[in-house]
Amino acid sequence: MMKIEIKNWEALSLYEVYDILRLRGEVFVVGQQCTCVDPDGKDPSAFHLMMHDGEKLIGYARLFPPGIYLKDASSLGRVALLKDYRNRGLGKEIMKQSINFFKENYPGIPLIISAQSYLEKFYRNLGFKTVSEAYLEENMPHVRMKLNL
């Protein structure tokens, strides 16, 4: 059974931090061959959405309140889902729960993301609008997208 929970940095256990870093490494570093340093110093300022299948962490998103990552907007990133769990609607569920978090806690404040270009349609289907030309981030094409809450 899938379970989603959201915690701030201080509420995470060492095991949860380990699982988060392992999942992000598996998805981004190994799966997408991204050569970035994933622990980028921003995790302590974020909320962490975790999707579990039983005890196993299978999905994740990093949620930033307004004023932390972007001056006048909320943001989210590091959206990740293990390969074996894709194409089941679980990525959409991670995003819906993330959006609901921002609607409940920061209503009326826009949500801005830096989306990998190949996922632009996925985010559009969730209500995001593209607000930039394509650019490279960590050597991968991205676009900035915005959702008004």
Helices and strands as residue ranges (DSSP letters): E 2-8, G 9-11, H 14-24, I 25-31, G 43-45, E 47-53, E 56-64, E 74-81, G 83-85, H 90-105, E 111-116, G 117-119, H 120-124, E 129-130, E 135-137, E 140-147
